[in-house]
């Protein structure tokens, strides 16, 4: 029996929803090929999925497909083409880089602390210690986004 006789083909179909009209993506080949194809198709960063089994990767891809389909179907979202670079006066990143160092340093430090929080309780304590800093809309937006991400990860 040759090596090619012992290789198995795997077929994976990822549907974006339960309806017949919902799109589906099918992948067929050796398990490692299907793994790479699914990761590439869904735009997953290789470093973030290397520890996942094929089953876990397919599960994550299914969640992504269904989530995107739900947002498009129920909320009317559309794919937005890449925007042209903003003019220097309109670019928030440029504005942040040219902000006074003292102001920029404290906000940047707080943003790092927000990203370092691993539980929603950590976020609440950070807010309690730095309430004045949360008047900055960028800080508040980052805090809320981190809270949503932590909540979603714990579900």
C-alpha positions as CSV (number, residue, x, y, z in Angstrom):
1,X,0.0,0.0,0.0
2,X,1.5,3.3,-1.0
3,X,1.4,6.6,0.9
4,X,-1.2,8.0,-1.5
5,X,-3.5,5.1,-0.9
6,X,-3.5,5.8,2.9
7,X,-4.2,9.6,2.6
8,X,-7.7,10.5,3.4
9,X,-9.7,13.3,1.9
10,X,-11.6,15.6,4.1
11,X,-14.6,17.6,3.0
12,X,-15.8,20.6,5.1
13,X,-18.8,22.8,4.3
14,X,-19.3,26.0,6.2
15,X,-22.8,27.5,5.9
16,X,-23.6,31.1,6.7
17,X,-27.1,30.2,8.0
18,X,-29.8,27.6,8.0
19,X,-31.7,28.8,5.0
20,X,-31.3,27.2,1.5
21,X,-30.4,30.6,0.1
22,X,-27.6,31.3,2.6
23,X,-24.2,31.0,1.1
24,X,-21.8,28.1,1.9
25,X,-18.1,27.5,1.3
26,X,-16.9,24.0,0.7
27,X,-13.3,22.8,1.2
28,X,-11.9,19.4,0.1
29,X,-8.5,17.8,0.4
30,X,-6.1,16.5,2.9
31,X,-6.8,17.7,6.5
32,X,-3.8,20.1,6.5
33,X,-4.9,21.5,3.1
34,X,-8.4,22.1,4.3
35,X,-7.1,23.7,7.5
36,X,-5.0,26.1,5.5
37,X,-7.8,26.8,3.0
38,X,-10.3,27.6,5.8
39,X,-7.9,29.9,7.6
40,X,-7.0,31.7,4.4
41,X,-10.7,32.0,3.2
42,X,-11.8,33.5,6.5
43,X,-8.8,35.7,6.9
44,X,-7.6,34.2,10.2
45,X,-4.1,35.2,11.3
46,X,-2.0,32.0,11.3
47,X,-0.5,32.7,14.7
48,X,-4.0,32.9,16.3
49,X,-5.2,29.5,15.0
50,X,-2.1,27.3,15.1
51,X,-3.2,25.6,18.3
52,X,-6.7,24.9,17.1
53,X,-7.8,21.5,15.8
54,X,-9.5,21.3,12.4
55,X,-12.8,20.9,14.2
56,X,-12.2,24.0,16.4
57,X,-11.1,26.0,13.3
58,X,-14.2,25.0,11.4
59,X,-16.3,25.9,14.4
60,X,-14.8,29.4,14.6
61,X,-15.2,29.8,10.8
62,X,-18.9,28.8,11.1
63,X,-19.4,31.4,13.9
64,X,-17.7,34.1,11.7
65,X,-19.8,33.2,8.7
66,X,-23.0,33.2,10.6
67,X,-22.2,36.4,12.4
68,X,-21.4,38.2,9.2
69,X,-24.5,36.9,7.5
70,X,-26.7,38.0,10.4
71,X,-25.2,41.5,10.4
72,X,-25.7,41.8,6.6
73,X,-29.2,40.3,6.6
74,X,-30.7,41.7,9.8
75,X,-28.8,45.0,10.1
76,X,-28.4,45.8,6.4
77,X,-24.6,46.0,6.5
78,X,-22.6,46.2,3.3
79,X,-19.0,45.7,2.5
80,X,-17.2,49.1,2.4
81,X,-14.3,49.4,0.0
82,X,-11.0,50.6,1.4
83,X,-11.1,54.3,1.9
84,X,-8.7,56.8,0.5
85,X,-6.1,58.0,3.0
86,X,-7.5,61.0,5.0
87,X,-6.0,64.4,4.5
88,X,-3.4,65.2,7.2
89,X,-5.9,67.5,9.1
90,X,-8.6,64.8,9.1
91,X,-6.5,61.7,10.1
92,X,-7.1,60.9,13.8
93,X,-3.9,58.9,14.0
94,X,-1.9,61.9,12.8
95,X,-3.7,64.1,15.3
96,X,-2.9,61.7,18.1
97,X,0.8,61.6,17.1
98,X,1.0,65.3,17.1
99,X,-0.9,65.8,20.4
100,X,1.0,67.3,23.3
101,X,3.3,64.6,24.9
102,X,1.8,64.9,28.4
103,X,-1.8,64.4,27.1
104,X,-0.8,61.7,24.7
105,X,1.2,59.8,27.4
106,X,-1.6,59.5,29.9
107,X,-4.2,58.4,27.4
108,X,-1.7,55.9,25.8
109,X,-0.9,54.5,29.2
110,X,-4.5,54.1,30.1
111,X,-5.3,52.5,26.7
112,X,-2.5,50.0,27.5
113,X,-4.0,49.3,30.9
114,X,-7.4,48.8,29.3
115,X,-6.0,46.2,26.9
116,X,-4.2,44.5,29.7
117,X,-7.4,43.8,31.6
118,X,-8.4,40.2,31.5
119,X,-11.8,40.4,33.2
120,X,-14.7,42.8,33.3
121,X,-14.0,43.2,37.0
122,X,-10.5,44.5,36.1
123,X,-12.1,47.0,33.8
124,X,-14.5,48.2,36.5
125,X,-11.6,48.7,39.0
126,X,-9.6,50.6,36.3
127,X,-12.6,52.9,35.7
128,X,-13.0,53.5,39.4
129,X,-9.4,54.5,39.8
130,X,-9.3,56.8,36.7
131,X,-12.8,58.3,36.3
132,X,-11.5,61.7,35.2
133,X,-9.5,60.1,32.3
134,X,-12.7,58.6,31.0
135,X,-13.9,62.0,29.9
136,X,-11.7,61.4,26.9
137,X,-14.0,59.7,24.3
138,X,-11.2,57.6,22.8
139,X,-10.5,56.1,26.3
140,X,-14.2,55.5,26.9
141,X,-14.7,53.8,23.5
142,X,-11.7,51.6,24.1
143,X,-12.9,50.7,27.6
144,X,-16.4,49.8,26.2
145,X,-15.0,47.8,23.3
146,X,-12.7,45.8,25.7
147,X,-15.6,45.1,28.0
148,X,-17.7,43.8,25.1
149,X,-14.8,41.6,23.9
150,X,-14.2,40.1,27.4
151,X,-18.0,39.5,27.8
152,X,-18.2,37.8,24.4
153,X,-15.1,35.6,25.2
154,X,-16.6,34.5,28.5
155,X,-19.9,33.3,26.9
